[in-house]
Amino acid sequence: MNYITLNNGMRIPQLGIGTFTLRPDEAERSVLTALQAGYRHIDTANAYLNERAVGRAIGKSGVPREEIYLATKLFPSSYREADTQIDATLKRLQVEQIDLLLLHQPFGRVRQAWQSLERAVRGGKVRAIGVCNFTQRDMDRLLSYAQIKPVLIQNECHPYHAQRALKEVYARDGICMEAWYPLGHGDSGLLNEPVFAALAEKYGKSRVQIILRWHIQVGNIAIPGS
């Protein structure tokens, strides 16, 4: 497993499993299977409505909690009462600490929610904080008042949408890129791109493996779904 060291000194597995669109029963099976296969990074969100299932899978897996990097997200509807919602998230996941907590969208009471995330870090409830679906303008606004820098930004990112400019801008702050839809949501054009087909044949790998390897080599964190 490849790891990246974040700007707060934590190490995060570069490859994780995403749970977007999964029903609770699907999420539980997928996360349990992933952990048994060697995955140690799990991504969920309040809005996915499967946090309880993810927590059950972690509990059933037998993998020590300290070996699992667990990430989730607060939705804008939770920003006004983020302190309370963080406690509710911990309860749903059945854990004492979240490894990474993200603001899911740059709307609503972002500043208030970010301050809640910072309090959660100081209080030991959360180890690292970041953002999801933020533009450069959104990021610059947040960085103007943030006392704790985000460790990463989670956006759509894949070879057809490589986010090079955004990555370059925030590399100065050690803010990493985490890719949702790292396979372009299974886009047939991306998966059938001739260069990936040729590389897959050359190295005896699948095209999906080649694309995920691209993410690893360019320094992205990737969370494909299953």
QUISULGI-V766129 format. One record per helix or strand of 3 or more residues. SS is the DSSP state (@ for helix, = for strand). FROM is the first residue (numbers start at 1). TO is the last residue. If there is no record, write none. Layout:
[[SS	FROM	TO] [SS	FROM	TO]]
This chain:
[[=	3	5] [=	11	13] [@	24	37] [=	41	43] [@	46	48] [@	51	61] [@	65	67] [=	69	74] [@	76	93] [=	98	103] [@	110	122] [=	126	132] [@	136	143] [=	152	156] [@	164	173] [=	176	180] [@	184	186] [@	188	191] [@	194	203] [@	207	218]]
